[in-house]
Amino acid sequence: QVQLVESGGGLVQPGGSLRLSCAASGSIFSINDMGWYRQAPGKQRELVATITNGGSTNYADSVKGRFTISRDNAKNTVYLQMNSLKPEDTAVYYCNAGIRRTSLRYGDYWGQGTQVTVSS
């Protein structure tokens, strides 16, 4: 019943910026950690950034200083601000969230992905 929907992907030139959004909906009691992952063609999915329900963040070394993860708990939404984009950032970006639906039911959920392409 829980659904995560990403938006904000697209085509941007090197050095440009994009802002990704991911909104969670459905039967939600609380949301714990949220994060962004990415997967390029022929490569493994990798962690980009995570944020706890308390606001603590963690970033992959490849995006530190360029990307910023944030969340709006009132909207059940997590964001990824991507600046100084490089061609190697090109990938499908996926949203992830740990969601408690009831006192006994906790699940790990994924969005459908949004394409980010960095090219001149």
C-alpha positions in Angstrom: 0.0 0.0 0.0 3.0 2.3 0.5 4.3 4.0 -2.6 7.4 6.2 -3.3 7.3 8.4 -6.4 10.4 10.3 -7.6 10.4 13.3 -9.8 12.8 16.0 -11.1 15.1 14.1 -13.3 16.1 15.2 -16.7 18.9 16.3 -19.0 21.5 18.9 -17.8 24.9 20.2 -19.0 28.0 19.5 -17.0 28.2 22.0 -14.1 24.5 22.4 -13.9 22.0 21.6 -11.2 18.9 19.4 -10.6 16.6 18.9 -7.7 15.1 15.5 -7.2 12.0 14.9 -5.0 10.5 11.7 -3.6 7.1 11.6 -1.9 5.8 8.7 0.1 2.1 8.0 0.3 -0.2 5.3 1.7 -0.6 3.7 5.1 2.3 5.3 7.0 2.8 5.4 10.7 6.3 6.8 10.6 9.3 7.1 8.3 12.8 6.3 9.6 15.8 6.6 7.4 15.5 7.8 3.8 18.0 7.8 1.0 19.0 8.1 -2.6 20.7 5.4 -4.7 21.7 5.4 -8.3 22.5 2.9 -11.0 24.2 3.4 -14.3 23.8 0.9 -17.2 25.9 -2.2 -16.6 26.9 -1.1 -13.1 25.8 -2.0 -9.6 23.3 0.2 -7.7 25.2 2.4 -5.3 24.4 4.6 -2.3 24.4 8.3 -3.0 23.1 9.9 0.3 21.0 9.0 3.4 19.2 11.0 6.0 17.8 9.8 9.3 14.5 10.9 10.9 16.6 13.2 13.1 18.3 14.9 10.2 21.8 13.2 10.3 23.2 12.8 6.8 25.7 10.6 5.0 27.1 10.9 1.5 29.1 8.9 -0.9 32.6 10.3 -1.4 31.9 10.9 -5.1 29.2 13.4 -4.3 30.4 15.1 -1.1 30.4 18.9 -1.4 28.1 18.8 -4.5 24.9 17.0 -3.4 22.6 17.8 -0.5 19.9 15.5 0.9 17.0 17.0 3.0 13.5 16.0 4.1 10.2 17.5 4.9 8.5 15.2 7.4 5.2 17.0 7.2 5.1 16.1 3.5 6.7 12.7 3.8 9.2 13.9 1.1 12.9 13.6 0.7 14.9 15.8 -1.7 18.3 15.6 -3.4 19.8 18.9 -4.5 22.5 18.1 -7.1 25.0 20.9 -8.0 28.2 20.9 -10.1 26.9 17.9 -12.0 29.4 15.7 -13.9 28.9 13.2 -16.7 29.7 10.4 -14.3 26.6 11.3 -12.3 24.5 10.0 -15.2 22.3 7.2 -13.9 18.8 6.3 -12.8 18.2 7.6 -9.3 16.1 5.7 -6.8 14.5 6.8 -3.6 14.5 4.5 -0.6 12.7 4.7 2.8 12.3 2.6 5.9 8.6 2.9 6.8 6.7 1.7 9.8 3.1 0.9 8.9 1.9 -0.5 12.2 3.5 -1.3 15.5 4.5 -4.8 14.1 5.0 -4.1 10.4 8.1 -2.4 9.1 9.3 -2.4 5.5 12.0 -1.2 3.2 10.5 0.6 0.1 11.8 1.8 -3.2 10.6 4.2 -5.8 10.5 3.5 -9.6 13.5 5.6 -10.4 14.1 8.8 -12.3 16.7 9.3 -15.1 19.4 11.9 -14.7 21.6 12.6 -17.7 24.6 15.0 -17.6 25.9 15.7 -21.1 27.0 18.6 -23.3 
